Amino acid sequence: MNPFTHILILEDDDQLSRMYEKILQHANFKTRRFSQIEQAIQHIPRFDPDIIVLDWHLDNHTSAPFLEHLRGLPYESLPQIALISGKKVAVNGYSDLIATTLLKPVSVSQLVKEMQHLQGLAEARQPYQQIEGQFLSPGILEVGWHGHVTGEFLANNPVPEMGSAHTLIFNLQNLCAARFTMQALAGDCSTLFHLKQIHVVYDVEELTLAQSIMRHFNFPAEVFYYTDPDDAYAAVMQV
């Protein structure tokens, strides 16, 4: 099973949501759970879900607005959607987005089996990718990667401003971006040799991994690590 498979859970019943999360984490999936559509939408670029477990009825409303938002994503980046409902429903206009429908109550074995099936379908999915780069001041560049960042994507989408920077902030608050980004940079370390400082911001779950990767590559710049981007900004602006 691919340990990088991400499942986003959108369910307003906290007890059910926690149960789904516990089951899926035990099955080695990475999960994030939300109870409100707005929260889930905000986290899609960062978490980049491969699969979404979606409750059809949220706070007495349907999840149609959430499906409408997903329709706006690139087709090749659409996650597999497992719709969950207490009764059979007709999701008119959205049937093309839904891979499977589950009726409550959903058993442990049923949930895991369906997610493993959708995992296979999600392997052909292209990651949702977005690059943001900006100079905070002359010579200080922040580069933020959202979604799963692969070596091929970095190679085909270089950041031209990097060559004129002496201090770099990698804002990589993503569960998987740490692995992919640093592995990609290892193929061409010349982009980092001229830097004096590298400030790495990681999700707290990936900080140890980030440190081990950076030590392995032995970049000549001073490297600092943070789990809060505000701490990185404050440190850089004092340079």
C-alpha positions in Angstrom: 0.0 0.0 0.0 1.3 3.5 -0.9 1.9 5.3 2.4 1.5 8.6 0.6 -2.2 8.2 -0.2 -4.1 11.0 1.2 -7.8 10.8 2.3 -9.8 13.8 3.2 -12.9 13.2 5.3 -15.8 15.6 5.2 -18.3 14.6 7.8 -20.3 16.7 10.3 -20.9 13.9 12.8 -17.8 14.2 15.0 -18.1 10.6 16.3 -18.3 9.1 12.8 -15.6 11.4 11.5 -13.2 10.3 14.3 -14.1 6.6 13.7 -13.4 6.9 9.9 -10.1 8.6 10.6 -9.0 6.0 13.1 -9.9 3.1 10.8 -8.1 4.6 7.8 -5.0 5.6 9.7 -4.8 2.1 11.0 -4.9 1.0 7.4 -1.8 3.2 6.7 -3.6 6.1 5.0 -2.8 9.8 5.6 -6.0 11.5 6.7 -7.4 14.9 7.4 -11.0 15.4 8.6 -13.3 18.4 8.5 -16.9 19.1 9.4 -17.4 22.2 7.2 -17.2 22.6 3.4 -15.2 25.9 3.7 -12.6 24.3 5.8 -12.2 21.4 3.5 -11.9 23.6 0.4 -9.2 25.7 2.0 -7.1 22.6 2.7 -7.4 20.9 -0.7 -4.3 22.7 -2.2 -2.2 21.9 0.9 -3.3 18.4 1.6 -3.9 17.4 -2.0 -6.3 14.4 -1.3 -6.2 11.4 -3.5 -9.6 10.2 -2.1 -12.4 12.1 -0.4 -14.9 10.5 2.0 -17.9 12.7 1.7 -21.1 12.9 3.7 -23.9 13.9 1.5 -25.9 15.7 4.2 -23.9 18.4 6.1 -25.8 20.5 8.7 -29.1 19.8 7.0 -27.6 20.9 3.6 -26.2 18.7 0.8 -22.6 18.7 -0.1 -23.4 19.9 -3.6 -21.4 23.1 -3.2 -18.3 21.1 -2.3 -18.7 18.9 -5.4 -19.2 22.1 -7.5 -15.8 23.3 -6.2 -14.2 20.1 -7.1 -15.5 20.3 -10.6 -13.4 23.4 -11.0 -10.2 21.5 -10.4 -8.1 20.2 -13.4 -9.7 17.0 -14.5 -6.5 15.0 -14.2 -6.2 16.2 -10.5 -9.7 15.2 -9.4 -9.7 12.9 -6.3 -11.7 9.7 -6.1 -14.9 10.4 -4.2 -16.7 8.0 -1.9 -20.1 9.4 -1.1 -21.7 8.3 2.2 -25.3 8.8 3.0 -27.9 7.4 5.5 -30.2 6.6 2.6 -30.1 6.2 -1.2 -29.8 9.6 -2.8 -29.9 10.9 -6.4 -26.9 13.2 -6.9 -28.2 14.8 -10.1 -25.4 16.5 -12.0 -22.6 15.1 -10.0 -22.7 11.4 -10.8 -19.6 11.7 -13.0 -17.6 12.9 -9.9 -18.5 10.1 -7.6 -16.6 6.8 -7.7 -18.7 4.9 -5.2 -21.6 5.3 -2.8 -21.8 3.8 0.7 -24.8 3.6 2.9 -24.6 4.1 6.6 -23.7 2.3 8.8 -20.4 1.5 7.1 -18.5 -1.4 8.5 -14.7 -1.3 9.1 -14.0 -3.9 6.5 -16.3 -2.2 3.9 -14.6 1.1 4.4 -11.1 -0.2 4.1 -12.0 -2.4 1.1 -13.5 0.5 -0.7 -10.6 2.8 0.1 -8.1 0.3 -1.2 -10.1 -0.1 -4.4 -10.2 3.7 -4.9 -6.5 3.9 -4.1 -5.8 1.8 -7.2 -8.0 4.1 -9.3 -6.2 7.2 -7.8 -2.8 6.0 -9.0 -3.4 7.6 -12.4 -4.3 10.9 -10.8 -2.0 13.9 -11.4 -1.1 15.9 -8.3 -2.7 19.2 -7.7 0.4 21.5 -8.0 0.9 25.1 -7.4 4.2 27.1 -7.1 4.4 30.4 -5.4 7.7 32.4 -5.2 8.2 35.9 -3.9 11.0 38.1 -2.7 10.5 39.2 0.9 13.3 41.7 0.4 16.3 41.9 -2.0 18.2 38.6 -1.9 15.6 36.9 0.4 13.3 34.5 -1.6 10.4 32.5 -0.2 9.3 29.5 -2.3 6.1 27.7 -1.3 5.1 24.3 -2.7 1.6 23.2 -2.3 0.4 19.6 -3.1 2.7 16.7 -3.9 5.8 18.0 -5.5 7.7 15.6 -7.7 11.2 15.7 -9.1 9.9 15.8 -12.7 7.6 18.8 -11.8 10.5 20.7 -10.3 12.8 19.9 -13.2 10.2 21.2 -15.7 9.2 24.2 -13.6 12.4 25.9 -12.2 12.3 29.0 -10.1 14.4 31.5 -12.0 14.6 33.9 -9.2 16.6 31.4 -7.1 19.9 32.3 -8.7 19.8 35.9 -7.4 18.9 34.9 -3.8 21.3 34.5 -0.9 18.7 33.4 1.6 15.9 31.0 0.9 12.8 30.1 2.8 11.3 26.7 1.8 7.7 26.9 3.0 6.8 23.2 2.7 3.9 22.8 5.1 2.7 19.6 3.4 2.8 16.0 4.6 4.5 14.7 1.5 6.2 17.7 -0.1 9.2 17.3 2.1 10.2 13.9 0.7 9.6 14.8 -3.0 11.1 18.3 -2.9 14.4 17.4 -1.2 14.8 14.3 -3.4 14.4 16.4 -6.5 16.8 19.1 -5.3 19.4 16.4 -4.7 19.6 15.8 -8.4 20.9 19.3 -9.0 22.4 20.9 -5.9 24.1 23.6 -7.9 21.0 25.8 -7.4 21.7 25.8 -3.6 25.5 26.1 -3.5 25.5 29.9 -3.6 23.0 30.3 -0.8 24.2 31.5 2.6 21.1 30.4 4.5 18.2 28.0 4.0 15.2 28.2 6.3 13.0 25.2 6.0 9.4 25.3 7.2 7.8 21.9 7.5 4.7 20.3 8.9 5.6 19.1 12.4 5.1 15.5 11.4 7.9 15.8 8.8 10.5 17.9 10.7 12.7 14.9 11.6 12.7 13.7 8.0 13.6 17.1 6.7 16.6 17.3 9.0 17.9 13.9 8.0 17.5 14.7 4.3 19.3 18.0 4.5 22.2 16.5 6.5 22.5 13.7 4.0 22.9 16.2 1.1 25.3 18.3 3.0 24.3 21.6 1.5 27.0 24.3 2.2 24.5 26.9 3.4 23.4 27.2 7.1 20.1 25.3 7.5 17.5 26.2 10.0 14.2 24.4 10.7 10.8 25.7 11.8 7.3 24.4 12.2 5.8 27.9 12.2 6.4 30.1 9.2 6.2 33.2 11.3 9.3 32.1 13.2 11.2 31.7 9.9 10.1 35.2 8.7 11.2 36.8 11.9 14.6 35.1 11.8 15.2 36.0 8.2 14.3 39.6 8.6 17.0 39.9 11.3 19.7 38.8 8.9 
